[in-house]
């Protein structure tokens, strides 16, 4: 295997012309690690062996290995050699420059398209989806897996043919019917089962409406700051993105003259992501009026509205007025578990037929057996019971984390506009703080947070950290918070 490593690097080196030997060797190894050619926790050849097989000096290889170590790509184990890191720092994973450059030079015939390069270059999806303090991660261990498995096993014994073929009617009819009833009561959504389209999550839903309802070059509004996943999907579909600021009442609807007219407006009105504010009643009415005036579609992402821990829940924007130009989106990724890959859309009746056809053409619907099991899970009251249980659990964990922040950092670090809801909270950092560097430092020490600045499109001075609490028990939270506190002080931030 070690010889294969050297062979792979040797091939890449021959196709790279720019830079010194050290720079080219470093780029080749970085790209091989990022692409997974050299798997995590695998051992690199010894510096002497690598130098001999590449025909370079050992000092050159030592320099490159030391650079990789300092950047977090590899770890050096005394007496055991150099090993690829089990998890790479997010700063490495988010940098598309090295990967794109090396890939292009290594094989000119397989260069990425401009669209592909843009997608890779703007990718911000984290490989870290569990543990303290991953934002938005539910406690997947709290789900009643045994009960759900029993429902699935019974339904799978003699499945009907219509659950084993492609779906072309928007998903399992039983699940659409169950959702219509649930959403009508829980979220004041006005829709029947025929208006519901089952998707594989919010990303697929955003991709679908962007392709079907927008032309290349159309303007779309998104929240600033806002969810990077939506932003990247809109970009890859060649839409022009206008970031609209968010204040303590949500999306700022009254914009100055010259603001481009939107074809679509993407909002998270019940719990803005990532700041946590809700769209005020006055703004909701203004937004609906604006959309009707400009013949725009509002896309309402209701990603975690079930988790409100105090006060009255905010009803959906979709149900506020009859015939509202709103496409309502939801997901089971936060309420159940992300790997389930089931979401849904509630669309105006005029759109359901073309969207069903487009979804069938683009994605080929399936997973009907799982969808039928989920329908029964909802119909028998298990879903509502599960929501009640985890709501109390997450409330307790949120309060514990807030207590730690107030005790060890001070009230000024808690965002004043953040409401008592959701699966994460935001720690505000002083102006001039480098939240990206702090997040990278925390990751190297085993704590996973996300920098607030990465959720903005435009340059601004807001700095902070997103901390998820849902999947972290109090013992884990206490330990992880101590590490995060040391990262803040080591970064020169004055605490209380």
C-alpha positions in Angstrom: 0.0 0.0 0.0 2.8 2.4 0.8 4.3 1.8 -2.7 0.9 2.6 -4.2 0.9 5.9 -2.3 4.2 6.9 -3.7 3.1 5.8 -7.2 0.0 8.0 -7.0 2.0 11.0 -5.9 4.6 10.4 -8.5 2.0 10.5 -11.2 0.6 13.8 -10.0 4.0 15.4 -9.6 4.8 14.7 -13.3 1.7 16.7 -14.4 2.3 19.7 -12.1 4.5 22.4 -13.4 4.0 25.4 -11.2 5.8 26.0 -7.9 8.8 24.6 -6.2 9.2 20.8 -5.6 8.2 21.3 -2.0 5.1 23.3 -2.9 4.0 20.7 -5.6 4.6 17.8 -3.3 2.6 19.4 -0.6 -0.3 20.2 -2.9 -0.4 16.6 -4.2 -0.6 15.2 -0.8 -3.2 17.7 0.3 -5.4 16.8 -2.6 -5.0 13.0 -2.2 -6.1 13.4 1.5 -9.0 15.7 0.7 -10.2 13.4 -2.1 -10.0 10.3 0.1 -7.4 8.6 -2.0 -5.4 8.3 1.2 -8.1 7.2 3.7 -8.5 8.7 7.2 -6.4 7.0 9.9 -4.1 5.3 7.3 -0.4 5.4 7.6 1.8 7.4 5.3 5.1 5.9 4.1 8.1 6.8 6.3 9.9 9.9 5.1 13.0 7.9 4.1 10.8 5.4 2.0 8.8 8.2 0.4 11.9 10.1 -0.5 13.6 7.1 -2.1 10.5 6.1 -4.1 9.9 9.6 -5.4 13.6 10.3 -6.1 13.7 13.4 -3.9 15.7 14.4 -0.8 14.5 13.3 2.5 14.5 16.9 3.8 12.0 17.8 1.2 9.6 15.0 2.4 10.2 16.0 6.1 9.3 19.6 5.3 6.1 18.5 3.6 5.1 16.1 6.4 5.7 18.8 9.0 3.5 21.2 6.9 0.7 18.7 6.7 0.9 18.1 10.5 0.7 21.9 11.3 -2.3 22.2 9.0 -4.2 19.3 10.6 -4.1 16.9 7.7 -1.9 14.3 9.5 -0.8 13.4 13.0 2.7 12.3 14.0 2.7 9.4 16.5 5.9 8.8 18.4 7.4 5.5 17.3 4.5 4.8 15.0 4.9 7.1 12.0 2.7 9.7 10.3 -1.0 9.0 10.0 -3.8 10.7 8.1 -6.1 12.6 10.6 -9.3 10.8 11.5 -11.2 14.1 10.9 -9.9 17.0 8.9 -10.2 20.6 10.1 -13.1 22.4 8.5 -10.7 25.1 7.1 -9.1 22.3 5.0 -12.5 20.9 3.8 -13.9 24.3 2.9 -11.0 25.3 0.7 -11.7 24.3 -2.8 -8.6 26.0 -4.3 -6.0 23.3 -3.6 -8.4 20.5 -4.6 -9.5 22.2 -7.8 -6.0 23.2 -8.9 -4.5 19.8 -8.3 -7.4 18.0 -10.0 -7.1 20.2 -13.1 -3.4 19.7 -13.4 -3.4 16.0 -12.6 -5.9 15.1 -15.4 -6.8 17.9 -17.9 -9.4 15.7 -19.5 -11.5 15.5 -16.3 -11.5 19.2 -15.4 -14.6 20.3 -13.5 -17.2 22.4 -15.3 -17.6 26.0 -14.2 -20.8 24.9 -12.4 -19.0 22.0 -10.7 -16.1 24.2 -9.7 -18.5 26.7 -8.2 -20.3 24.0 -6.3 -17.0 22.6 -4.9 -15.5 26.0 -4.2 -18.5 27.2 -2.2 -19.1 23.9 -0.4 -19.5 24.4 3.4 -21.2 21.1 4.4 -19.4 19.8 7.5 -18.3 16.2 7.9 -19.0 16.5 11.6 -22.7 15.8 12.2 -22.7 14.6 15.8 -21.3 15.6 19.2 -20.8 18.8 21.2 -21.8 21.3 19.8 -22.9 20.4 16.3 -25.7 22.9 15.4 -29.0 21.4 14.3 -28.3 17.8 15.2 -31.1 16.1 17.1 -30.6 13.4 19.6 -31.0 10.4 17.3 -30.6 8.0 20.2 -33.9 9.4 21.7 -35.9 8.1 18.7 -38.0 5.0 19.4 -36.1 2.9 16.9 -37.4 -0.5 18.2 -41.0 0.7 17.8 -40.4 2.1 14.3 -38.6 -1.1 13.3 -41.5 -3.2 14.4 -43.9 -1.2 12.2 -41.5 -1.5 9.2 -41.0 -5.2 9.7 -44.7 -5.9 9.7 -45.4 -3.8 6.6 -42.4 -5.4 4.8 -43.5 -9.0 5.2 -45.9 -8.9 2.2 -45.5 -5.5 0.5 -47.8 -4.5 -2.3 -46.4 -4.0 -5.7 -47.2 -0.2 -5.7 -44.7 0.2 -2.8 -41.9 -1.4 -4.7 -41.9 0.6 -7.8 -41.1 4.2 -8.6 -43.5 6.8 -7.2 -44.9 9.4 -9.7 -47.7 10.8 -7.6 -45.7 12.8 -5.1 -45.0 10.1 -2.5 -46.9 7.6 -0.4 -50.6 8.6 -0.3 -50.9 7.4 3.3 -48.1 9.7 4.4 -49.4 12.7 2.5 -52.8 12.1 4.2 -51.2 11.8 7.7 -49.2 14.9 7.1 -52.1 17.0 6.0 -53.9 16.2 9.2 -50.8 16.8 11.4 -49.8 20.1 9.7 -53.4 21.4 9.9 -53.4 21.1 13.7 -49.8 21.7 14.6 -48.8 24.4 12.1 -52.2 25.9 10.9 -51.2 24.9 7.3 -54.2 25.1 4.9 -53.8 22.1 2.6 -55.2 18.7 1.7 -53.2 15.6 0.9 -53.2 16.3 -2.8 -51.2 19.5 -2.2 -48.3 17.6 -0.5 -45.2 16.4 -2.3 -42.8 14.1 -0.4 -39.1 14.9 -1.0 -35.8 13.7 0.4 -35.4 16.8 2.5 -35.2 20.5 2.2 -32.3 20.5 -0.3 -34.2 18.5 -2.8 -37.3 20.7 -2.4 -35.3 23.9 -2.9 -33.6 22.4 -6.0 -37.0 21.4 -7.4 -38.7 24.7 -7.0 -35.6 26.6 -8.2 -35.5 24.6 -11.4 -39.2 24.6 -12.2 -40.3 28.1 -11.1 -37.2 30.1 -12.0 -35.2 30.8 -15.2 -31.5 31.3 -15.3 -30.6 34.8 -14.2 -33.8 35.4 -12.2 -33.4 37.3 -8.9 -34.2 35.5 -5.6 -34.1 37.0 -2.1 -32.5 35.1 0.8 -32.1 36.1 4.4 -28.8 37.7 5.5 -27.5 35.8 7.4 -29.1 32.7 6.1 -28.7 29.0 5.5 -25.7 28.3 3.3 -27.3 25.1 1.8 -30.1 27.1 0.2 -27.6 29.7 -1.0 -25.4 27.2 -2.7 -28.4 25.4 -4.4 -29.6 28.7 -5.8 -26.1 29.5 -7.0 -25.7 26.2 -8.8 -29.0 26.7 -10.6 -27.7 30.0 -12.0 -30.0 32.4 -10.1 -29.0 35.8 -8.9 -29.0 36.1 -5.2 -29.9 39.3 -3.3 -29.2 39.0 0.5 -31.9 40.8 2.5 -30.9 41.9 6.1 -32.6 40.4 9.2 -33.2 42.4 12.3 -35.0 41.6 15.6 -38.4 41.4 13.7 -37.1 39.1 11.0 -36.6 39.8 7.3 -36.6 43.5 6.5 -39.3 43.8 3.9 -39.3 47.5 3.2 -36.3 47.8 1.0 -34.9 50.9 -0.8 -35.7 51.7 -4.4 -33.6 49.9 -6.9 -33.8 46.6 -5.0 -34.2 43.8 -7.7 -37.7 42.4 -8.0 -37.6 38.8 -6.7 -39.0 35.7 -8.5 -38.7 33.8 -5.2 -38.2 34.8 -1.6 -36.7 32.3 0.8 -37.5 32.8 4.5 -37.5 30.9 7.8 -40.3 32.9 9.5 -41.0 30.8 12.6 -37.3 30.5 13.7 -34.9 32.4 11.6 -31.7 30.4 10.7 -29.2 31.1 12.2 -30.1 34.1 14.4 -33.3 32.6 16.0 -35.7 35.5 15.6 -39.3 35.2 14.3 -40.9 37.2 11.6 -43.3 39.7 13.2 -47.0 39.7 12.3 -46.7 43.0 10.6 -43.7 41.8 8.5 -45.6 38.7 7.5 -48.5 40.7 6.1 -46.0 43.0 4.3 -44.2 40.1 2.8 -47.4 38.5 1.5 -48.5 41.8 0.0 -45.1 42.3 -1.6 -45.1 38.8 -3.1 -48.6 39.3 -4.6 -47.6 42.7 -6.0 -44.5 41.4 -7.8 -46.0 38.0 -8.7 -43.3 36.3 -6.5 -43.3 33.0 -4.7 -42.5 32.8 -1.0 -40.7 29.7 0.0 -41.3 29.0 3.8 -38.7 26.7 5.4 -40.3 25.5 8.6 -37.3 23.4 9.6 -37.6 23.1 13.4 -40.8 24.8 14.4 -41.8 21.9 16.7 -39.2 22.9 19.2 -40.5 26.1 20.9 -39.9 26.0 24.7 -41.8 29.0 25.9 -44.6 31.3 24.7 -47.1 30.6 22.0 -46.0 28.8 18.8 -46.0 30.9 15.7 -48.4 29.6 13.0 -47.2 29.1 9.5 -47.0 31.9 7.0 -48.7 29.7 4.5 -51.9 29.5 6.6 -52.1 33.2 7.3 -54.2 34.0 4.2 -56.2 32.1 1.7 -54.5 31.5 -1.6 -51.2 32.9 -0.3 -48.3 32.6 -2.8 -46.4 30.4 -0.4 -44.6 27.1 -0.8 -44.3 25.5 2.6 -41.4 23.1 3.3 -40.7 20.8 6.2 -38.5 17.9 7.1 -38.3 15.0 9.5 -34.5 15.4 9.8 -34.8 17.5 13.0 -37.7 15.8 14.6 -36.7 12.2 13.9 -33.3 11.7 12.4 -31.4 13.1 9.3 -30.6 9.7 7.7 -34.3 9.1 7.2 -34.1 11.5 4.3 -37.8 12.4 4.2 -39.2 15.9 3.8 -42.3 17.4 2.3 -43.7 20.4 0.4 -47.1 21.9 0.6 -47.7 23.8 -2.6 -50.6 25.8 -4.1 -53.0 23.6 -6.1 -52.0 25.2 -9.4 -48.4 24.0 -8.9 -48.9 20.4 -7.7 -49.3 18.7 -11.1 -46.2 20.3 -12.8 -44.0 19.8 -9.6 -45.0 16.1 -9.4 -44.0 15.6 -13.0 -40.8 17.4 -12.5 -39.9 15.6 -9.3 -40.6 12.2 -11.0 -38.5 13.2 -14.0 -35.5 14.5 -12.0 -35.4 12.3 -8.9 -37.5 9.1 -9.4 -39.4 8.9 -6.2 -39.1 5.9 -3.9 -38.7 4.8 -0.3 -42.4 4.0 -0.3 -42.2 1.3 2.3 -40.4 3.6 4.8 -42.9 6.4 4.0 -45.8 4.0 4.7 -44.3 3.1 8.1 -43.9 6.8 8.9 -47.5 7.4 8.0 -48.6 4.7 10.5 -46.1 6.1 13.1 -47.9 9.5 12.8 -51.4 8.1 12.6 -51.1 6.1 15.8 -49.9 9.1 17.8 -46.2 8.0 18.2 -44.9 11.0 16.3 -46.7 13.5 18.5 -45.6 11.6 21.6 -42.0 11.6 20.5 -42.1 15.4 19.8 -43.4 16.0 23.4 -40.6 13.9 24.9 -37.7 15.4 23.0 -39.1 18.9 23.4 -38.7 18.6 27.2 -35.3 17.0 26.8 -34.0 19.8 24.5 -35.4 22.5 26.7 -33.5 21.1 29.6 -30.3 20.9 27.6 -30.7 24.4 26.3 -31.2 25.9 29.7 -28.1 24.1 31.0 -26.0 25.5 28.2 -27.4 29.0 28.7 -26.5 28.7 32.4 -22.9 27.8 31.6 -22.6 30.8 29.2 -24.0 33.2 31.7 -21.8 31.8 34.5 -18.5 31.5 32.7 -18.7 34.0 29.8 -21.3 36.6 30.8 -24.7 37.7 29.5 -23.2 39.8 26.8 -22.2 36.7 24.9 -25.9 35.5 24.6 -27.6 36.9 21.5 -30.4 39.2 22.7 -32.7 38.5 19.7 -32.5 34.7 20.1 -35.8 33.1 21.2 -36.3 30.1 23.4 -36.6 27.6 20.6 -34.8 25.4 18.1 -31.8 23.1 18.3 -29.0 25.7 18.6 -28.1 29.1 20.0 -25.6 31.8 19.1 -22.8 33.0 21.2 -21.9 36.6 20.2 -18.2 37.5 20.0 -16.6 41.0 20.3 -16.0 42.8 17.0 -12.7 42.0 15.6 -12.8 38.4 16.8 -11.9 35.7 14.3 -14.8 33.2 14.7 -13.5 31.0 11.8 -10.1 30.6 13.6 -11.8 30.0 16.9 -14.0 27.3 15.4 -11.0 25.6 13.8 -9.1 25.7 17.1 -12.1 24.2 18.9 -12.4 21.5 16.3 -8.7 20.5 16.8 -9.5 20.1 20.5 -12.6 18.0 19.7 -15.4 20.5 20.0 -17.6 21.2 16.9 -19.1 24.7 16.5 -19.8 26.8 13.4 -18.7 30.4 12.9 -21.5 32.9 12.4 -19.7 34.9 9.8 -19.9 32.0 7.3 -23.7 32.5 7.1 -23.3 35.9 5.6 -22.9 36.6 1.9 -21.6 40.2 2.4 -18.8 41.5 4.5 -19.9 42.5 7.9 -18.7 42.8 11.5 -20.9 40.3 13.2 -18.9 37.5 14.8 -20.2 34.6 16.8 -20.4 30.8 17.2 -23.4 28.5 16.6 -23.7 25.9 19.4 -26.1 22.9 19.1 -27.3 21.4 22.3 -29.9 18.8 21.4 -27.6 15.9 21.0 -25.4 16.7 24.0 -26.2 15.6 27.6 -25.2 17.7 30.5 -22.0 15.8 31.3 -20.8 16.1 27.7 -21.8 19.8 27.5 -19.9 20.7 30.7 -16.7 19.1 29.4 -17.0 20.5 25.9 -17.9 24.0 27.2 -14.7 24.0 29.3 -12.7 23.3 26.2 -14.5 26.0 24.2 -14.0 28.5 27.0 -10.2 27.8 26.8 -10.3 28.3 23.1 -11.9 31.8 23.6 -9.3 32.8 26.2 -6.4 31.5 24.1 -7.8 33.6 21.2 -7.5 36.7 23.3 -11.2 37.2 24.2 -11.8 38.8 27.6 -14.5 36.9 29.6 -16.5 37.9 32.7 
